[in-house]
């Protein structure tokens, strides 16, 4: 499960490098895209650590200021609150950064790497059919109006459903997890709803054949 989840993250990161309109790409080009996504993960980890260190330093400075430079009790409390907020932000960043080395290590495994490439190849090959399925399932909305990250998460899930034989529940749940990690609360709920309708449409089509 973790290997496939990492592959989906790599595919999602790699999709930003694909052309906006479908065109024939060689497998080697897709492999290069996935390799670039691994490098992005590594860079993200380094940047998270650097930002966390800077926030901890700023928090420490605010604590020191609350003791030596505060004009009154209210100012001191404000500085302490700011220091706590900075420290909490740094802790959150560090928790994310700690996960990244494991992701990068997983990404270098052949099964992870190859599945990420497979997602991108199938998606690029069947982009029009994937988008058509999504458009059909969207109510009073257009795929082109979605934030790119949400659109790409939806495309990965439908590609897995239609062309990679992934079980419906797994494809939907994994898309929701991606949205929670890379998008916001409203987005993951919206994505869940759209994919549920995609699944319903697929069941309806299969029952009428």
Secondary structure per residue as TSV (DSSP state, phi and psi in degrees):
chain	resnum	aa	ss	phi	psi
A	1	X	-	360.0	-46.0
A	2	X	H	-64.3	-36.5
A	3	X	H	-63.0	-46.4
A	4	X	H	-64.6	-38.7
A	5	X	H	-63.1	-41.8
A	6	X	H	-64.4	-39.9
A	7	X	H	-61.1	-39.9
A	8	X	H	-64.5	-39.7
A	9	X	H	-63.2	-42.7
A	10	X	H	-62.2	-43.8
A	11	X	H	-61.7	-42.0
A	12	X	H	-62.7	-44.3
A	13	X	H	-65.6	-35.1
A	14	X	H	-74.6	-25.3
A	15	X	H	-63.2	-26.2
A	16	X	T	-65.7	-16.9
A	17	X	T	-96.5	-4.8
A	18	X	S	-79.9	153.2
A	19	X	-	-62.2	148.7
A	20	X	S	-67.3	-26.3
A	21	X	S	-112.1	142.8
A	22	X	-	-59.5	134.9
A	23	X	-	-151.1	158.3
A	24	X	-	-69.0	124.7
A	25	X	-	-125.4	140.2
A	26	X	-	-74.8	156.3
A	27	X	H	-58.4	-37.1
A	28	X	H	-61.1	-37.7
A	29	X	H	-64.1	-40.3
A	30	X	H	-65.2	-39.0
A	31	X	H	-62.9	-38.3
A	32	X	H	-64.4	-37.2
A	33	X	H	-63.6	-44.0
A	34	X	H	-66.2	-40.1
A	35	X	H	-59.7	-41.1
A	36	X	H	-63.4	-35.4
A	37	X	H	-65.6	-38.4
A	38	X	H	-61.3	-42.7
A	39	X	H	-64.3	-34.6
A	40	X	H	-63.4	-42.5
A	41	X	H	-59.2	-43.4
A	42	X	H	-62.6	-45.5
A	43	X	H	-63.5	-40.1
A	44	X	H	-60.7	-41.1
A	45	X	H	-63.3	-43.5
A	46	X	H	-63.5	-42.1
A	47	X	H	-67.7	-37.1
A	48	X	H	-63.5	-41.9
A	49	X	H	-64.6	-43.7
A	50	X	H	-64.3	-41.9
A	51	X	H	-66.7	-40.5
A	52	X	H	-62.4	-41.2
A	53	X	H	-62.5	-40.8
A	54	X	H	-65.8	-39.7
A	55	X	H	-67.5	-39.9
A	56	X	H	-62.2	-40.1
A	57	X	H	-64.6	-43.8
A	58	X	H	-64.0	-38.9
A	59	X	H	-63.2	-42.0
A	60	X	H	-62.5	-40.5
A	61	X	H	-63.2	-40.1
A	62	X	H	-66.8	-38.4
A	63	X	H	-62.5	-44.1
A	64	X	H	-61.8	-41.8
A	65	X	H	-64.8	-35.0
A	66	X	H	-64.2	-26.0
A	67	X	H	-89.2	-29.8
A	68	X	H	-115.0	-21.9
A	69	X	T	-121.9	-6.0
A	70	X	-	-67.7	132.5
A	71	X	S	-76.2	-29.6
A	72	X	S	-153.3	179.5
A	73	X	H	-64.0	-39.0
A	74	X	H	-61.8	-44.2
A	75	X	H	-63.0	-40.4
A	76	X	H	-63.9	-43.3
A	77	X	H	-62.7	-40.4
A	78	X	H	-61.0	-43.4
A	79	X	H	-65.4	-39.2
A	80	X	H	-65.0	-41.9
A	81	X	H	-61.4	-41.2
A	82	X	H	-64.2	-40.1
A	83	X	H	-64.0	-41.8
A	84	X	H	-63.0	-43.1
A	85	X	H	-63.2	-42.1
A	86	X	H	-64.7	-40.9
A	87	X	H	-65.5	-41.9
A	88	X	H	-62.9	-41.8
A	89	X	H	-61.5	-41.6
A	90	X	H	-63.9	-40.2
A	91	X	H	-62.8	-42.7
A	92	X	H	-61.6	-42.1
A	93	X	H	-65.3	-40.3
A	94	X	H	-65.3	-38.2
A	95	X	H	-63.6	-35.7
A	96	X	H	-69.9	-43.4
A	97	X	H	-64.0	-33.2
A	98	X	H	-64.1	-32.6
A	99	X	H	-73.1	-27.0
A	100	X	H	-64.9	-41.0
A	101	X	H	-57.0	-38.1
A	102	X	H	-65.8	-39.6
A	103	X	H	-62.2	-44.9
A	104	X	H	-63.7	-40.4
A	105	X	H	-64.1	-43.6
A	106	X	H	-63.0	-38.6
A	107	X	H	-63.4	-24.6
A	108	X	T	-81.5	-8.9
A	109	X	S	-74.5	144.5
A	110	X	H	-61.5	-41.5
A	111	X	H	-67.6	-35.8
A	112	X	H	-67.3	-50.4
A	113	X	H	-59.0	-46.2
A	114	X	H	-69.1	-34.6
A	115	X	H	-71.1	-36.7
A	116	X	H	-62.1	-42.5
A	117	X	H	-63.1	-41.7
A	118	X	H	-61.8	-42.4
A	119	X	H	-58.4	-47.6
A	120	X	H	-66.1	-39.8
A	121	X	H	-64.0	-48.7
A	122	X	H	-66.1	-40.0
A	123	X	H	-64.6	-44.7
A	124	X	H	-66.3	-35.9
A	125	X	H	-69.5	-37.6
A	126	X	T	-114.3	27.9
A	127	X	H	-54.2	-44.4
A	128	X	H	-63.8	-43.2
A	129	X	H	-67.5	-39.4
A	130	X	H	-62.3	-47.7
A	131	X	H	-65.2	-35.7
A	132	X	H	-63.0	-42.2
A	133	X	H	-62.1	-39.3
A	134	X	H	-70.3	-43.9
A	135	X	H	-59.2	-39.6
A	136	X	H	-64.6	-31.3
A	137	X	H	-89.0	-12.1
A	138	X	-	-87.6	134.0
A	139	X	S	-103.1	119.7
A	140	X	S	54.8	36.6
A	141	X	-	-151.6	159.6
A	142	X	-	-122.1	140.6
A	143	X	G	-57.5	-38.8
A	144	X	G	-66.2	-18.5
A	145	X	G	-87.8	-9.1
A	146	X	S	-75.8	153.0
A	147	X	-	-57.2	144.8
A	148	X	H	-57.6	-39.3
A	149	X	H	-62.2	-40.7
A	150	X	H	-68.9	-40.3
A	151	X	H	-61.8	-42.5
A	152	X	H	-68.6	-37.1
A	153	X	H	-63.0	-44.1
A	154	X	H	-61.7	-41.8
A	155	X	H	-64.3	-40.4
A	156	X	H	-61.7	-45.5
A	157	X	H	-62.8	-44.7
A	158	X	H	-68.7	-36.1
A	159	X	H	-60.4	-43.3
A	160	X	H	-64.9	-39.5
A	161	X	H	-65.3	-46.4
A	162	X	H	-84.3	-34.7
A	163	X	H	-124.9	-8.4
A	164	X	S	-119.8	5.1
A	165	X	-	67.7	24.9
A	166	X	-	-79.6	138.5
A	167	X	-	-61.3	146.1
A	168	X	H	-55.2	-49.7
A	169	X	H	-62.4	-39.7
A	170	X	H	-66.1	-45.8
A	171	X	H	-60.2	-43.4
A	172	X	H	-67.4	-48.6
A	173	X	H	-62.2	-40.8
A	174	X	H	-67.6	-35.5
A	175	X	H	-64.7	-40.9
A	176	X	H	-62.0	-42.1
A	177	X	H	-63.9	-40.5
A	178	X	H	-61.4	-42.3
A	179	X	H	-64.6	-39.5
A	180	X	H	-63.2	-33.7
A	181	X	H	-81.4	-38.2
A	182	X	H	-112.2	-12.4
A	183	X	S	-123.6	-148.2
A	184	X	-	-123.5	-179.0
A	185	X	H	-61.9	-46.1
A	186	X	H	-61.9	-37.0
A	187	X	H	-66.0	-43.9
A	188	X	H	-67.0	-32.4
A	189	X	H	-70.0	-40.6
A	190	X	H	-63.2	-45.5
A	191	X	H	-60.5	-42.2
A	192	X	H	-59.5	-44.4
A	193	X	H	-64.4	-43.6
A	194	X	H	-62.6	-45.3
A	195	X	H	-68.7	-32.7
A	196	X	H	-61.9	-39.6
A	197	X	H	-70.0	-36.3
A	198	X	H	-58.8	-46.5
A	199	X	H	-61.5	-42.9
A	200	X	H	-61.5	-42.0
A	201	X	H	-63.6	-40.6
A	202	X	H	-64.0	-40.0
A	203	X	H	-65.3	-40.1
A	204	X	H	-64.2	-43.1
A	205	X	H	-63.2	-42.4
A	206	X	H	-68.0	-30.7
A	207	X	H	-76.5	-20.3
A	208	X	H	-95.5	-6.5
A	209	X	-	-78.9	360.0
